[in-house]
């Protein structure tokens, strides 16, 4: 068989950021035998803000007590923990924005926060747990992956780009070798490259080093072309794929053409997809790797259809995003599910919202605080996860974001047109999980994203009510399936023997 493991999940729970796919959700899914996945996006800010709230429940402390380097834990704890929690009206202390210099305090926070999230997701059971990262967010990747591997992460999933160097990073870290990652830099001369360097031995003394297992790598792809590129050009083994339809939540692959601005509550033009945007599953199957289908595959009928097309199962996100264990703020869950049931719910694919330039799914909640026409969002870039590195006219490495103040963006070489309608996803998504920054005019507005197909969520509510659990979602998805909740051993036609 062309893979080194023979027990594959039927359902992969989507790795929804920021902290929607938190450790509680991933733990609940993995306990029931499917693949729970935590989000690694902005996890350092999530972790730091949890500590500033006083570490409710003591969960972060429990995880940190298992970290192999006590001195590192002490430095992080002393920097971020606020006994009893910060005052309600006080702003959160900000983490340092990522830079290519990878300063030690920032790197240690990144390692420890990823470790903690994976440790808690794995606690109390022996099933694998995955972690999801974005190729677009490169600067934190290597220390983040290292922290997750210290906690025994079983799968690394990555999309929003073509992660050709991540398999090699996993190989190197598993051997405790220094690793490097080529940084995408705008404005550089042809042939000029900038490599990020990370040595795990600089952070864990020799006597404290556990044996590391290389996690399986699943590329999240939107086309057979990207899947084939990964197999042929990646610097290590690609173990499988999540093949994602453009109806999935969060960032989507750009369509072949973009429609003109249409009348809609959210800013920006809509993405228009056609037949050419559909992945050719026959060509994906021919690669001989396990794959799962995602994007409007969150029903038992779609799971059956996916397996019939040679997939090992599906990745589902939207139904999990609004279950009781997810990190989505309770009031947002209640409002989304109410409007879903009443027929007011609307999801759009906005080509302008994300500073990355990728289309982004937005939920438009009628008459709610997420309606930007009621309260304009401040243009700010104080977290910086989606900043793009670039070389200025003097060759210096700098950073800019299309969601920062327009004048600042233009001074850095950007254009007003590129900044038009962009939103700060970093701050907005943190607000969605109840960790929004406190500003002069109140708490940061949430940005809510989900998949376009809400029909399975409607069915979930009808079956289990608005307070449904991750177990309810799995019961629904696996209903009538030959697979049960345990990791399956399917006869995947995609896997060559």
Secondary structure by P-SEA (a helix, b strand, c coil): ccccccccccccccccccccccaaaaaaaaaaccbbbbbccaaaaaaaaaaaaccccaaaaaaaaacccaaaaaaaaaaccccccccccccccccccccccccaaaaaaaaaaaaaaaaaaaccccbbbbbbbbcccccccaaaaaaaaaacccbbbbccccccaaaaaaaaaaaccbbbbbbbcccccccbbbbbbbbcccccccccccbbbbcbbbbbcccaaaaaaaacccccccccccccccccccccccccccccccccccbbbbbbbccccccaaaaaaacccccccccccccaaaaaaaaaacccbbbbcccccccccccccaaaaaaaaaaaaaccbbbbbcccccccccbbbbbbccccccccccccccccccccccbbbbbcccbbbbbbbccccaaaaaaacccccccccccaaaaaaaaaacccccccccccbbbbbbcccaaaaaaaaacccccccaaaaaaaaaccccccccccccccccccc
